[in-house]
Amino acid sequence: MIVPVALTIAGSDSGGGAGIQADLKTFAAFGVHGTSAITAVTAQNTVTVSEIHEVPIRVIRAQIDAVVEDIGVQAAKTGMLASAEIIEAVAAAIREHGIVNLVVDPVMVAKGGARLLHSDAIASLYRYLLPLAAVVTPNIPEAEVLLGRSLPTLDDRRGRPPHSNEEHTRQRLRFLRGDHGGPGQGPGTIGGRAGGQGFHRTRHPALARAGPGPWPRQPDVWN
């Protein structure tokens, strides 16, 4: 049996609850061989992110090339891409290698409050990376940034886009995680262009923790 290969292009979480560590655990739980390209090294635990070191762009690109050219990749997921330059380099690699099954997690702020995406990089996220995504998986604050409006209620999260210029972005926002949504957090939402519905899910038993913040983190899901 040929085992499918997925590539996570994301930051390293020293606490093991998020970033490439969480992605690789998820891949393994679903029978997928996980590979990685580390974009940043963070010092973090369940409470805070104390240090962030961005990996040089040439090293990020070399990791992606090494995996794709030898092992091959059937799908990829991006996480923490801290700068406009990193976003553009990763997008270029994805285009050049023809990776079409791309999940974009638009990581912006850690649960503890640390900024993981430079404010001037959001334009690059829109221009270079989102057009390549098959699926985008923001949490609620991230979805609010991407859509340019607040999503305080479940009806707001699952309704039709109120403005036509939101439609293009919304088409790719297949899953809205209920985490980071304030008191009570979930549910997330699953829906589509015509609307959606609330959705609670059960976490895989092998994926009990994510951080930083109180464990376990319970992300619900949305379309």
Secondary structure, DSSP 8 states (H G I E B T S, - for coil): ----EEEEEEEEETTSSSHHHHHHHHHHHTT-EEEEEEEEEEEE-SS-EEEEEE--HHHHHHHHHHHHHHT--SEEEE----SHHHHHHHHHHHHHHT---EEE----B-TTS-B-S-GGGHHHIIIIIGGG-SEE--BHHHHHHHHTS---SHHHHHS--SSGGGHHHHHH---BB-TTSSTT---EEEEETTEEEEE-----TT-----SSSSS-------
